[in-house]
Amino acid sequence: MRTRDQILAEALKLPPVERAELMESLLSSFDFSAREDIDSAWAVEAEDRIDALERDKLQVVPVEEVLAETDRAQQAHTDNIIAHCQAPMEAGRITT
């Protein structure tokens, strides 16, 4: 039998959409008392989005573009943190 870590490692290799589907399957295996209300609200939201899409009131962005933008934003944030931490060291205020 595979360990939790092995299963996780395999799951992380899946494309983003498949990981999201897997996550939804796992979450739906829990008994949430409010699950029916949540599912109903998401069904209404999905219908609203479909209606907006059909009326050309919704801009469709491919998931690859969204994920690429997320990656760029995360990298910019990381770069900012690194620069913020390096500045005092370069100024001689912090020694290592």
N, CA, C and O atoms as a GROMACS GRO file, in nm:
protein
  384
    1MET      N    1   0.085  -0.119   0.000
    1MET     CA    2   0.000   0.000   0.000
    1MET      C    3   0.089   0.125   0.000
    1MET      O    4   0.190   0.131   0.071
    2ARG      N    5   0.050   0.222  -0.080
    2ARG     CA    6   0.129   0.346  -0.089
    2ARG      C    7   0.105   0.434   0.033
    2ARG      O    8  -0.003   0.433   0.092
    3THR      N    9   0.208   0.509   0.070
    3THR     CA   10   0.196   0.598   0.184
    3THR      C   11   0.128   0.729   0.142
    3THR      O   12   0.114   0.758   0.024
    4ARG      N   13   0.089   0.804   0.242
    4ARG     CA   14   0.027   0.935   0.218
    4ARG      C   15   0.121   1.023   0.138
    4ARG      O   16   0.077   1.091   0.044
    5ASP      N   17   0.248   1.024   0.173
    5ASP     CA   18   0.346   1.107   0.103
    5ASP      C   19   0.363   1.066  -0.042
    5ASP      O   20   0.380   1.151  -0.130
    6GLN      N   21   0.358   0.936  -0.069
    6GLN     CA   22   0.368   0.889  -0.207
    6GLN      C   23   0.247   0.934  -0.289
    6GLN      O   24   0.259   0.977  -0.403
    7ILE      N   25   0.130   0.922  -0.228
    7ILE     CA   26   0.007   0.964  -0.296
    7ILE      C   27   0.011   1.114  -0.322
    7ILE      O   28  -0.025   1.160  -0.430
    8LEU      N   29   0.053   1.191  -0.222
    8LEU     CA   30   0.064   1.335  -0.237
    8LEU      C   31   0.161   1.372  -0.349
    8LEU      O   32   0.132   1.458  -0.431
    9ALA      N   33   0.276   1.306  -0.352
    9ALA     CA   34   0.376   1.334  -0.455
    9ALA      C   35   0.318   1.308  -0.594
    9ALA      O   36   0.342   1.386  -0.687
   10GLU      N   37   0.242   1.201  -0.609
   10GLU     CA   38   0.179   1.172  -0.738
   10GLU      C   39   0.073   1.276  -0.772
   10GLU      O   40   0.064   1.321  -0.886
   11ALA      N   41  -0.006   1.315  -0.672
   11ALA     CA   42  -0.112   1.414  -0.695
   11ALA      C   43  -0.054   1.548  -0.738
   11ALA      O   44  -0.111   1.616  -0.823
   12LEU      N   45   0.059   1.586  -0.679
   12LEU     CA   46   0.121   1.715  -0.713
   12LEU      C   47   0.176   1.718  -0.855
   12LEU      O   48   0.203   1.825  -0.908
   13LYS      N   49   0.193   1.604  -0.916
   13LYS     CA   50   0.241   1.596  -1.054
   13LYS      C   51   0.127   1.617  -1.155
   13LYS      O   52   0.153   1.638  -1.273
   14LEU      N   53   0.003   1.612  -1.108
   14LEU     CA   54  -0.112   1.629  -1.196
   14LEU      C   55  -0.121   1.773  -1.245
   14LEU      O   56  -0.074   1.865  -1.177
   15PRO      N   57  -0.182   1.794  -1.363
   15PRO     CA   58  -0.207   1.930  -1.408
   15PRO      C   59  -0.300   2.002  -1.310
   15PRO      O   60  -0.375   1.936  -1.237
   16PRO      N   61  -0.296   2.135  -1.306
   16PRO     CA   62  -0.376   2.211  -1.207
   16PRO      C   63  -0.525   2.175  -1.205
   16PRO      O   64  -0.583   2.161  -1.098
   17VAL      N   65  -0.585   2.161  -1.321
   17VAL     CA   66  -0.730   2.133  -1.324
   17VAL      C   67  -0.758   1.995  -1.263
   17VAL      O   68  -0.855   1.979  -1.189
   18GLU      N   69  -0.674   1.898  -1.293
   18GLU     CA   70  -0.693   1.764  -1.237
   18GLU      C   71  -0.670   1.764  -1.086
   18GLU      O   72  -0.737   1.691  -1.013
   19ARG      N   73  -0.573   1.845  -1.038
   19ARG     CA   74  -0.553   1.857  -0.894
   19ARG      C   75  -0.676   1.917  -0.827
   19ARG      O   76  -0.718   1.872  -0.720
   20ALA      N   77  -0.735   2.018  -0.890
   20ALA     CA   78  -0.855   2.080  -0.835
   20ALA      C   79  -0.971   1.980  -0.830
   20ALA      O   80  -1.045   1.975  -0.732
   21GLU      N   81  -0.984   1.900  -0.935
   21GLU     CA   82  -1.090   1.799  -0.938
   21GLU      C   83  -1.068   1.695  -0.829
   21GLU      O   84  -1.162   1.652  -0.763
   22LEU      N   85  -0.942   1.654  -0.810
   22LEU     CA   86  -0.909   1.558  -0.706
   22LEU      C   87  -0.941   1.617  -0.568
   22LEU      O   88  -0.998   1.549  -0.483
   23MET      N   89  -0.905   1.743  -0.549
   23MET     CA   90  -0.932   1.810  -0.422
   23MET      C   91  -1.083   1.815  -0.396
   23MET      O   92  -1.128   1.790  -0.284
   24GLU      N   93  -1.160   1.846  -0.498
   24GLU     CA   94  -1.305   1.851  -0.483
   24GLU      C   95  -1.360   1.714  -0.446
   24GLU      O   96  -1.449   1.703  -0.361
   25SER      N   97  -1.307   1.610  -0.508
   25SER     CA   98  -1.351   1.473  -0.475
   25SER      C   99  -1.319   1.439  -0.330
   25SER      O  100  -1.401   1.381  -0.259
   26LEU      N  101  -1.199   1.476  -0.287
   26LEU     CA  102  -1.162   1.449  -0.148
   26LEU      C  103  -1.249   1.526  -0.050
   26LEU      O  104  -1.296   1.472   0.050
   27LEU      N  105  -1.270   1.655  -0.079
   27LEU     CA  106  -1.352   1.736   0.011
   27LEU      C  107  -1.496   1.687   0.016
   27LEU      O  108  -1.560   1.692   0.121
   28SER      N  109  -1.547   1.640  -0.096
   28SER     CA  110  -1.686   1.594  -0.099
   28SER      C  111  -1.702   1.462  -0.022
   28SER      O  112  -1.815   1.420   0.005
   29SER      N  113  -1.592   1.395   0.012
   29SER     CA  114  -1.602   1.271   0.088
   29SER      C  115  -1.630   1.298   0.236
   29SER      O  116  -1.667   1.206   0.310
   30PHE      N  117  -1.614   1.423   0.281
   30PHE     CA  118  -1.644   1.459   0.419
   30PHE      C  119  -1.792   1.491   0.432
   30PHE      O  120  -1.858   1.533   0.337
   31ASP      N  121  -1.844   1.470   0.553
   31ASP     CA  122  -1.984   1.499   0.580
   31ASP      C  123  -1.996   1.640   0.636
   31ASP      O  124  -1.987   1.661   0.757
   32PHE      N  125  -2.017   1.736   0.546
   32PHE     CA  126  -2.035   1.875   0.588
   32PHE      C  127  -2.183   1.901   0.605
   32PHE      O  128  -2.261   1.877   0.514
   33SER      N  129  -2.222   1.951   0.721
   33SER     CA  130  -2.363   1.976   0.746
   33SER      C  131  -2.418   2.084   0.653
   33SER      O  132  -2.536   2.080   0.616
   34ALA      N  133  -2.334   2.179   0.614
   34ALA     CA  134  -2.380   2.288   0.527
   34ALA      C  135  -2.353   2.258   0.380
   34ALA      O  136  -2.370   2.346   0.295
   35ARG      N  137  -2.313   2.137   0.348
   35ARG     CA  138  -2.274   2.102   0.211
   35ARG      C  139  -2.384   2.130   0.110
   35ARG      O  140  -2.357   2.182   0.002
   36GLU      N  141  -2.507   2.098   0.145
   36GLU     CA  142  -2.618   2.120   0.052
   36GLU      C  143  -2.636   2.268   0.022
   36GLU      O  144  -2.661   2.305  -0.093
   37ASP      N  145  -2.625   2.353   0.124
   37ASP     CA  146  -2.636   2.498   0.104
   37ASP      C  147  -2.522   2.549   0.016
   37ASP      O  148  -2.544   2.633  -0.072
   38ILE      N  149  -2.402   2.499   0.041
   38ILE     CA  150  -2.286   2.541  -0.038
   38ILE      C  151  -2.302   2.498  -0.183
   38ILE      O  152  -2.278   2.576  -0.275
   39ASP      N  153  -2.343   2.373  -0.203
   39ASP     CA  154  -2.364   2.323  -0.339
   39ASP      C  155  -2.470   2.404  -0.412
   39ASP      O  156  -2.456   2.434  -0.531
   40SER      N  157  -2.578   2.440  -0.342
   40SER     CA  158  -2.684   2.520  -0.403
   40SER      C  159  -2.633   2.658  -0.442
   40SER      O  160  -2.664   2.709  -0.550
   41ALA      N  161  -2.556   2.718  -0.353
   41ALA     CA  162  -2.502   2.850  -0.383
   41ALA      C  163  -2.407   2.845  -0.503
   41ALA      O  164  -2.410   2.934  -0.587
   42TRP      N  165  -2.324   2.741  -0.511
   42TRP     CA  166  -2.233   2.728  -0.625
   42TRP      C  167  -2.311   2.701  -0.754
   42TRP      O  168  -2.272   2.747  -0.861
   43ALA      N  169  -2.420   2.626  -0.744
   43ALA     CA  170  -2.502   2.601  -0.863
   43ALA      C  171  -2.560   2.732  -0.916
   43ALA      O  172  -2.561   2.755  -1.038
   44VAL      N  173  -2.608   2.817  -0.826
   44VAL     CA  174  -2.661   2.948  -0.867
   44VAL      C  175  -2.549   3.031  -0.929
   44VAL      O  176  -2.569   3.094  -1.033
   45GLU      N  177  -2.431   3.032  -0.865
   45GLU     CA  178  -2.318   3.108  -0.918
   45GLU      C  179  -2.278   3.058  -1.056
   45GLU      O  180  -2.250   3.138  -1.146
   46ALA      N  181  -2.274   2.927  -1.073
   46ALA     CA  182  -2.238   2.869  -1.204
   46ALA      C  183  -2.338   2.910  -1.311
   46ALA      O  184  -2.299   2.947  -1.422
   47GLU      N  185  -2.466   2.904  -1.278
   47GLU     CA  186  -2.569   2.946  -1.375
   47GLU      C  187  -2.555   3.094  -1.409
   47GLU      O  188  -2.569   3.132  -1.525
   48ASP      N  189  -2.528   3.177  -1.308
   48ASP     CA  190  -2.509   3.319  -1.333
   48ASP      C  191  -2.390   3.344  -1.426
   48ASP      O  192  -2.396   3.428  -1.515
   49ARG      N  193  -2.283   3.270  -1.403
   49ARG     CA  194  -2.164   3.286  -1.488
   49ARG      C  195  -2.191   3.239  -1.631
   49ARG      O  196  -2.146   3.301  -1.727
   50ILE      N  197  -2.263   3.129  -1.645
   50ILE     CA  198  -2.298   3.079  -1.779
   50ILE      C  199  -2.384   3.183  -1.851
   50ILE      O  200  -2.361   3.212  -1.968
   51ASP      N  201  -2.482   3.238  -1.781
   51ASP     CA  202  -2.568   3.341  -1.841
   51ASP      C  203  -2.484   3.462  -1.884
   51ASP      O  204  -2.503   3.514  -1.994
   52ALA      N  205  -2.394   3.506  -1.798
   52ALA     CA  206  -2.309   3.621  -1.831
   52ALA      C  207  -2.220   3.589  -1.951
   52ALA      O  208  -2.200   3.675  -2.037
   53LEU      N  209  -2.168   3.469  -1.956
   53LEU     CA  210  -2.084   3.427  -2.068
   53LEU      C  211  -2.164   3.428  -2.198
   53LEU      O  212  -2.117   3.476  -2.301
   54GLU      N  213  -2.284   3.376  -2.193
   54GLU     CA  214  -2.370   3.371  -2.312
   54GLU      C  215  -2.410   3.510  -2.359
   54GLU      O  216  -2.436   3.530  -2.478
   55ARG      N  217  -2.416   3.607  -2.267
   55ARG     CA  218  -2.451   3.745  -2.303
   55ARG      C  219  -2.328   3.829  -2.333
   55ARG      O  220  -2.338   3.951  -2.348
   56ASP      N  221  -2.210   3.764  -2.341
   56ASP     CA  222  -2.083   3.834  -2.364
   56ASP      C  223  -2.055   3.939  -2.258
   56ASP      O  224  -1.998   4.044  -2.287
   57LYS      N  225  -2.095   3.912  -2.136
   57LYS     CA  226  -2.071   4.003  -2.023
   57LYS      C  227  -1.958   3.952  -1.933
   57LYS      O  228  -1.929   4.011  -1.829
   58LEU      N  229  -1.896   3.844  -1.975
   58LEU     CA  230  -1.792   3.782  -1.893
   58LEU      C  231  -1.671   3.756  -1.980
   58LEU      O  232  -1.681   3.698  -2.088
   59GLN      N  233  -1.556   3.798  -1.931
   59GLN     CA  234  -1.432   3.775  -2.004
   59GLN      C  235  -1.378   3.639  -1.963
   59GLN      O  236  -1.364   3.609  -1.844
   60VAL      N  237  -1.346   3.558  -2.062
   60VAL     CA  238  -1.291   3.425  -2.035
   60VAL      C  239  -1.139   3.433  -2.045
   60VAL      O  240  -1.084   3.482  -2.143
   61VAL      N  241  -1.073   3.384  -1.941
   61VAL     CA  242  -0.927   3.383  -1.937
   61VAL      C  243  -0.883   3.238  -1.920
   61VAL      O  244  -0.924   3.172  -1.824
   62PRO      N  245  -0.802   3.187  -2.011
   62PRO     CA  246  -0.756   3.049  -1.998
   62PRO      C  247  -0.682   3.028  -1.866
   62PRO      O  248  -0.610   3.116  -1.819
   63VAL      N  249  -0.701   2.911  -1.808
   63VAL     CA  250  -0.640   2.881  -1.678
   63VAL      C  251  -0.489   2.895  -1.684
   63VAL      O  252  -0.427   2.934  -1.585
   64GLU      N  253  -0.429   2.863  -1.798
   64GLU     CA  254  -0.283   2.875  -1.810
   64GLU      C  255  -0.239   3.020  -1.790
   64GLU      O  256  -0.136   3.046  -1.728
   65GLU      N  257  -0.317   3.115  -1.843
   65GLU     CA  258  -0.284   3.257  -1.825
   65GLU      C  259  -0.300   3.299  -1.679
   65GLU      O  260  -0.217   3.373  -1.625
   66VAL      N  261  -0.405   3.252  -1.616
   66VAL     CA  262  -0.429   3.285  -1.475
   66VAL      C  263  -0.315   3.231  -1.389
   66VAL      O  264  -0.262   3.302  -1.304
   67LEU      N  265  -0.277   3.106  -1.413
   67LEU     CA  266  -0.169   3.045  -1.334
   67LEU      C  267  -0.036   3.112  -1.362
   67LEU      O  268   0.045   3.130  -1.270
   68ALA      N  269  -0.011   3.150  -1.487
   68ALA     CA  270   0.113   3.220  -1.520
   68ALA      C  271   0.119   3.354  -1.448
   68ALA      O  272   0.225   3.392  -1.397
   69GLU      N  273   0.008   3.426  -1.444
   69GLU     CA  274   0.004   3.554  -1.374
   69GLU      C  275   0.025   3.534  -1.224
   69GLU      O  276   0.094   3.613  -1.160
   70THR      N  277  -0.034   3.430  -1.170
   70THR     CA  278  -0.015   3.399  -1.028
   70THR      C  279   0.132   3.370  -0.999
   70THR      O  280   0.187   3.417  -0.900
   71ASP      N  281   0.194   3.292  -1.088
   71ASP     CA  282   0.337   3.262  -1.072
   71ASP      C  283   0.421   3.390  -1.077
   71ASP      O  284   0.513   3.407  -0.997
   72ARG      N  285   0.389   3.480  -1.171
   72ARG     CA  286   0.464   3.606  -1.182
   72ARG      C  287   0.447   3.690  -1.056
   72ARG      O  288   0.544   3.748  -1.006
   73ALA      N  289   0.326   3.697  -1.005
   73ALA     CA  290   0.300   3.776  -0.885
   73ALA      C  291   0.373   3.716  -0.764
   73ALA      O  292   0.429   3.789  -0.682
   74GLN      N  293   0.371   3.584  -0.754
   74GLN     CA  294   0.440   3.519  -0.644
   74GLN      C  295   0.590   3.542  -0.653
   74GLN      O  296   0.656   3.566  -0.552
   75GLN      N  297   0.646   3.535  -0.773
   75GLN     CA  298   0.789   3.557  -0.790
   75GLN      C  299   0.826   3.702  -0.757
   75GLN      O  300   0.928   3.726  -0.693
   76ALA      N  301   0.742   3.796  -0.799
   76ALA     CA  302   0.768   3.937  -0.767
   76ALA      C  303   0.765   3.959  -0.616
   76ALA      O  304   0.846   4.033  -0.561
   77HIS      N  305   0.671   3.894  -0.549
   77HIS     CA  306   0.661   3.905  -0.404
   77HIS      C  307   0.786   3.846  -0.338
   77HIS      O  308   0.842   3.906  -0.246
   78THR      N  309   0.828   3.730  -0.385
   78THR     CA  310   0.949   3.665  -0.332
   78THR      C  311   1.071   3.754  -0.354
   78THR      O  312   1.153   3.772  -0.264
   79ASP      N  313   1.083   3.808  -0.475
   79ASP     CA  314   1.196   3.897  -0.505
   79ASP      C  315   1.196   4.018  -0.413
   79ASP      O  316   1.301   4.063  -0.368
   80ASN      N  317   1.078   4.072  -0.386
   80ASN     CA  318   1.066   4.188  -0.298
   80ASN      C  319   1.110   4.154  -0.156
   80ASN      O  320   1.179   4.233  -0.091
   81ILE      N  321   1.072   4.038  -0.108
   81ILE     CA  322   1.112   3.995   0.027
   81ILE      C  323   1.264   3.979   0.034
   81ILE      O  324   1.328   4.024   0.129
   82ILE      N  325   1.321   3.915  -0.068
   82ILE     CA  326   1.466   3.894  -0.071
   82ILE      C  327   1.538   4.028  -0.072
   82ILE      O  328   1.634   4.049   0.003
   83ALA      N  329   1.492   4.120  -0.157
   83ALA     CA  330   1.556   4.252  -0.165
   83ALA      C  331   1.544   4.325  -0.032
   83ALA      O  332   1.638   4.391   0.013
   84HIS      N  333   1.428   4.314   0.032
   84HIS     CA  334   1.405   4.379   0.160
   84HIS      C  335   1.499   4.324   0.267
   84HIS      O  336   1.548   4.399   0.352
   85CYS      N  337   1.523   4.194   0.263
   85CYS     CA  338   1.612   4.132   0.362
   85CYS      C  339   1.759   4.159   0.331
   85CYS      O  340   1.840   4.171   0.424
   86GLN      N  341   1.794   4.171   0.204
   86GLN     CA  342   1.933   4.193   0.168
   86GLN      C  343   1.979   4.336   0.190
   86GLN      O  344   2.097   4.360   0.217
   87ALA      N  345   1.889   4.432   0.179
   87ALA     CA  346   1.926   4.573   0.191
   87ALA      C  347   1.998   4.603   0.323
   87ALA      O  348   2.103   4.667   0.320
   88PRO      N  349   1.946   4.561   0.439
   88PRO     CA  350   2.018   4.591   0.564
   88PRO      C  351   2.154   4.523   0.570
   88PRO      O  352   2.250   4.579   0.625
   89MET      N  353   2.165   4.401   0.514
   89MET     CA  354   2.295   4.332   0.515
   89MET      C  355   2.396   4.406   0.428
   89MET      O  356   2.512   4.422   0.467
   90GLU      N  357   2.352   4.451   0.312
   90GLU     CA  358   2.442   4.522   0.221
   90GLU      C  359   2.483   4.657   0.278
   90GLU      O  360   2.592   4.707   0.248
   91ALA      N  361   2.397   4.714   0.359
   91ALA     CA  362   2.429   4.844   0.422
   91ALA      C  363   2.516   4.825   0.545
   91ALA      O  364   2.558   4.924   0.606
   92GLY      N  365   2.544   4.700   0.583
   92GLY     CA  366   2.629   4.674   0.697
   92GLY      C  367   2.558   4.679   0.830
   92GLY      O  368   2.622   4.675   0.935
   93ARG      N  369   2.424   4.688   0.826
   93ARG     CA  370   2.350   4.695   0.952
   93ARG      C  371   2.327   4.558   1.014
   93ARG      O  372   2.301   4.546   1.134
   94ILE      N  373   2.338   4.454   0.932
   94ILE     CA  374   2.321   4.317   0.982
   94ILE      C  375   2.442   4.237   0.934
   94ILE      O  376   2.480   4.244   0.817
   95THR      N  377   2.500   4.164   1.024
   95THR     CA  378   2.611   4.078   0.987
   95THR      C  379   2.568   3.934   1.000
   95THR      O  380   2.484   3.899   1.083
   96THR      N  381   2.627   3.851   0.918
   96THR     CA  382   2.592   3.708   0.924
   96THR      C  383   2.706   3.629   0.982
   96THR      O  384   2.695   3.507   0.995
   0.00000   0.00000   0.00000
